[in-house]
Amino acid sequence: MKVASKLKKRAKIKKGDQVVVITGRDKGKRGRVLEVRPVEGRVRVEGIGVVKRHERPNPQKGTGGGIVEKEALVQISNVQLVDPQTGKGTRVRYLVNDDGSKTRVAARGGNTLDK
């Protein structure tokens, strides 16, 4: 897999956010973000992009072998954050406070996304 660069990239989606898939085979499904990889531009979402992998037994880890289902990484551009007030997908913008801190805001309705 080709990595863009070693520069630090920012992702507007964070671990634990509720997102909706906007394109692909899982379009319309919702899930919680399990992992974010901003440099690769990918996220892992609970129940989205599920693939089957053949795994060998590992007695040290205590895992048995067999066919295991796990979530694959999804392009970050294929998911949108869910606005908690409306329940619909929205883009994210930042609101800079007087003290210089940033707050994530839903572009659709202007609702604050950070707790």
C-alpha positions as CSV (number, residue, x, y, z in Angstrom):
1,M,0.0,0.0,0.0
2,K,1.3,3.4,-0.9
3,V,1.5,5.9,1.9
4,A,1.2,9.6,0.8
5,S,4.0,11.0,2.9
6,K,5.3,11.2,6.4
7,L,3.7,14.5,6.9
8,K,1.0,14.6,9.6
9,K,-2.4,14.7,8.1
10,R,-5.6,15.6,10.0
11,A,-8.8,13.7,9.9
12,K,-12.1,15.4,10.9
13,I,-13.5,12.0,12.0
14,K,-12.3,10.6,15.3
15,K,-12.4,7.3,17.1
16,G,-15.8,6.7,18.6
17,D,-17.8,8.9,16.2
18,Q,-21.0,7.7,14.6
19,V,-20.7,7.7,10.8
20,V,-22.9,6.8,7.8
21,V,-21.5,5.2,4.6
22,I,-22.3,7.3,1.6
23,T,-21.0,5.1,-1.2
24,G,-20.0,1.5,-1.9
25,R,-21.6,-1.9,-1.1
26,D,-22.5,-0.8,2.5
27,K,-24.1,2.5,1.4
28,G,-26.6,3.8,4.0
29,K,-25.3,1.7,6.9
30,R,-24.2,3.3,10.2
31,G,-21.5,2.4,12.6
32,R,-19.1,3.5,15.2
33,V,-15.5,4.3,14.2
34,L,-13.0,1.8,15.7
35,E,-9.8,3.2,14.2
36,V,-8.6,6.2,12.2
37,R,-5.5,6.2,10.0
38,P,-5.2,9.8,8.8
39,V,-2.0,9.3,6.8
40,E,-3.5,6.5,4.8
41,G,-6.9,8.3,4.6
42,R,-8.8,5.3,6.0
43,V,-11.1,4.3,8.9
44,R,-12.3,1.1,10.4
45,V,-16.0,1.2,11.2
46,E,-17.9,-1.4,13.3
47,G,-20.0,-3.7,11.0
48,I,-18.9,-2.0,7.8
49,G,-16.7,-3.6,5.1
50,V,-16.8,-7.0,6.8
51,V,-14.4,-9.5,5.1
52,K,-13.6,-13.1,5.8
53,R,-10.0,-14.1,6.6
54,H,-8.5,-17.6,7.0
55,E,-6.5,-17.6,10.2
56,R,-4.1,-20.2,11.6
57,P,-4.5,-21.3,15.2
58,N,-2.2,-19.5,17.7
59,P,-1.9,-21.2,21.1
60,Q,0.2,-18.3,22.5
61,K,-2.7,-15.9,21.8
62,G,-5.3,-18.5,22.7
63,T,-7.0,-18.2,19.3
64,G,-8.4,-21.1,17.3
65,G,-8.0,-21.3,13.6
66,G,-10.7,-21.0,11.0
67,I,-12.5,-18.4,9.0
68,V,-12.8,-15.1,10.9
69,E,-15.0,-12.1,10.0
70,K,-13.4,-8.7,10.6
71,E,-13.9,-5.1,9.5
72,A,-11.7,-3.9,6.7
73,L,-10.4,-0.4,6.3
74,V,-12.7,2.0,4.4
75,Q,-11.8,5.2,2.6
76,I,-12.4,8.2,4.9
77,S,-14.0,10.0,2.0
78,N,-16.7,7.3,1.8
79,V,-18.1,8.0,5.3
80,Q,-19.8,11.1,6.8
81,L,-20.3,12.0,10.4
82,V,-23.8,11.7,11.7
83,D,-25.3,14.9,13.1
84,P,-26.6,13.9,16.6
85,Q,-29.6,16.3,16.4
86,T,-30.9,15.4,12.9
87,G,-29.5,11.9,12.6
88,K,-28.3,12.6,9.0
89,G,-24.9,12.6,7.5
90,T,-23.0,15.9,7.5
91,R,-19.7,17.5,6.6
92,V,-17.6,18.9,9.4
93,R,-16.2,22.3,9.9
94,Y,-14.3,23.9,12.7
95,L,-15.3,26.9,14.8
96,V,-12.3,28.7,16.4
97,N,-13.0,29.9,19.9
98,D,-11.7,33.2,21.4
99,D,-9.0,31.3,23.3
100,G,-7.7,29.7,20.1
101,S,-9.2,26.2,20.6
102,K,-11.2,24.5,17.9
103,T,-14.6,22.9,18.1
104,R,-16.0,20.5,15.5
105,V,-19.4,21.7,14.2
106,A,-21.8,20.0,11.8
107,A,-21.9,22.0,8.6
108,R,-25.6,21.0,8.0
109,G,-27.2,22.3,11.1
110,G,-24.4,24.1,13.0
111,N,-24.7,21.8,16.0
112,T,-21.6,21.2,18.1
113,L,-20.2,17.6,17.7
114,D,-17.6,17.7,20.5
115,K,-18.7,16.9,24.0
